[in-house]
């Protein structure tokens, strides 16, 4: 059994979890269905963990050094963030939409070359795991806040969610992800100094990571100010995640720089 077997099993469990998650979304109270959905996601996460472990053993390094690996790794962190938010913030009704997004990430990963290739010299560093893991766990938390922001801004919120609940999901997800993003940017700067001789070179990936950090810092700052409604804050959170997507994928597609290997 190889990584593709376990990853396929994970995909199947995530796909099946959509069934109880859809019922949870439409029912006022469905604790048993919530339990089934959570259990399916946990099994999927465990098999995905096995796939990542096999990939790590085969390649000899953390499985997050190209687009295929990073997308699978992001999906893994996304499911961990979802389970955390489900247990801590009670977001079972958002599970269907979160899982749809997760499956889209995996399908996008499957469209990329999964061949094992030699690790580039710039990536052969002990900073790899810290930098990548902190960045992607922050991205996963921000993805949860993004979906909660959409739910807040769309008209069905009155029927299925309270504004206060969604606002708290947005806020606490960003509060969880922001320190991780800060650590990711800081560790990336130290790593850049080791690899390229400078802490900061205004590379497109670095620049957009800074823009993303500033937007989420702005969100946290604006929450302390009077006169900023929850709706406006939801828009800031939404824009923040669009910057995350551009930092992660858009820069690779449209801009060239020191991080072009990603």
N, C-alpha and C positions, 0 to 999 in steps of 0.2 A: 504493500500500500504506500503510495507516494503522496506528495503534498496536494496534487490535483484531486485525488480521491477524497481527502479530508475537506478540501475547499468546496468540492461539489456537494458533499454531504451538508456542510455548513450552509451553503446557498439554498439547498432544499429545505432545511429546517427554518431558515429565515423566511422563505417563500410560504411555507405552510403556516407560519405564525401570523400571516396576514389575515387568515380566516377568523380566528378568535379576536384579533385586534380590530377587525372591521365591525364585529358585533359589539365589542366594547365601546367603540365610538358612538354607536347609535343607541345603546341602552343606557338608562339612567344609572343603574347599578348592576354590575356583573362581576362580582369578586371571583367566582369560579373560572370564568373566561379569562379574567386578568391573570389568574394563576397559570392557566394553560398557556397563554401567550408568553408569559415570563419564562416558563419552563422550556418552551421551544426555543426561545432566544438564547437561554443559557446553554442548551445542548449545542446549538449552532455556534455559539461563542467558543465552547470547549473544543469542538472539532476544528474551528478556524485557528485556535491556538495551536493545535497539533500540526496543522498545515504550516503555520509560521515557524514552529520549532523545527520541522523537517527541512524547511527552506534554509533556516539559519545553519543547521548542521551540514547541509550539502554545500552551501556557499562559503561557510566559514566566517560569516559576518552577519550583523543585524540585517534582517530582510526589509530594507527600506532605502535602497541606494539607486533605484531607477523608478520610472513611473509605474510600472506594473506592481513592483513590491510595495511602493509607497501607498498606492491606492488600496491594496489589500490590508496594509498596516493601518491606514486611516479608517477603513471599514471596521477593523477590530477595535480600535480606540473609540469609534463612534458607538458601537454596541455596548462597550463598557460605560461610556458616558450616559447612554440611554438607560441602562439598568440602574446606575446611580441615581439619575433623575427620577426614574420610575419609583424607586423605593423611598428616596428622600423628599421629593417634591410632588409625588402623586400625579404623574403625567400619563397614566395609562391610556387616556383618550387620545393622546398625541402619538401613541405607539404605531398606529397604522401608517401615518405620514412619515414618521421617522424610518420605519422599515422600508417603505417604498424608496426613500432616498438612499438608504443603505444598499438595497438591491441594485439601484442605478449605479452606485459607485462600483460595486463588484462587476457588473456587466461592462462598465467602462474599463475596468482593470483587465477583463478577459479579452478586450480588443487590442491590448498591447502585447509586445513581445515578452514572453516569460522565460526566454532562454537565460541560463546562468552565464554571466560574463565576468572576466577578471575585474577586480575592484580597482578603480582609478587611484593613483597615488594620493591625490588630495583628500580622498575619503578614507584612507587608511590611518585612522586616528581614534584614540580612546574617547574623543569628544562626540563621536558619531551617535552613540546610543543616547546620551544625555540630551544633545541638541535636537535630534529628531523626535525622540519620545515626548519631550516637553512641548515642542511645537505642535505635534499631532494630537496630543491630549487636549491642548488648548483649542485647536481647531474643532475637535469633537464636541467640546463644551459649547463653543460658539455656534456649532451646527444645531444643537438643541435649542439655543436661544433664538436662532434664526427661524426655526420651525414654529416656536412659540410666538415669535413676532408676527409671522404670517397669520397664525391663528387669531392673534389679537386684532389684526388689521382687516381680516376678512369678516363678512357679515354673519357667518354661522356661529360666531363666538357666544352670542347671547343664549343660544339653545344648548350648547354643549360645554361651554367654559364660562367661568366668571372672569371679568377683567382683572380683578385683584390676583387671582391665581396665576393667570398668564403673565402678568407683570412680575410676579415673584419668580416664576420660572426663568424669565428673561434675565432678571437681575442676578439671581443666584448662580445661574449658569455662567454669566459673564464674570461674576465675582470669583468663581472657581477657575475659569480659564485664563483670566488676565495675569495672575502671578506666574502661571506656567508659560505664557507667551513671553513675559518679561525675562524669565530664566532662559527660555529658548533663544531670544535675541542676544542676551548677554553671553551665553555659552557659544553662540555662533560667532560673536565678535572675537572671543578668545581663540576659538578654533581658526578663524580667518587669519589672525595674527601669526599663528603657528604655520599655517599652510602657505599664506601669500605675503607675509611680512607686514600686514597692516590690519588694525582692528576694524577699520571701516573704509570702504573704497567707493561708496555710492553705486555699487552694483545694483541693477534693477531689482533683483530679489531682495537685497538688503533694504533698498529704498521703500519698496512696497510693504515689507515687513514692518518698517518704521511707521508708515502711513496707517497700517492696520492697528498697530499698537496705540497710536495717537487717537484714533477714532474710539477705541474701547476705553482709553483713558478719559476721553471727552464724555463718553456715556456715563462713566462712574462719577465724574465731576458734576455733570448736569443733574444727576439725581439729588445732589445736595442743594441745588438752587431752587428757589421758589419760582413758580410761573411756568415750569416745564411739565407738560401733561404726560401721562403714561403713553398716550398715542404718539406724541413726538419722540419720546424715548424709544418706542418700538421701531420707529423709522430709523433712528440712529443705529440701533442694533442690527437692523436689516442691512443698512449700508455697510456696516462693519464686516458682516459676513461676505458680502459681495467683494469686499477688498481681500478677504481671506482667500476666496476662490481665485481672484486674479493673481494674488501672491503665489499661490500654490500651483495653479495650472496656467493661467493667462500669461504670466511672465515667460514660462517655458515655450509657449506657442508663438508669442508675438515679439518678444524681446530677447536679445542675446547678451550674455555676460559670463561672469565667472561660474555661475551656477547652471550653465547650459546643459551640463551632463544630466541634470534632473529630468 
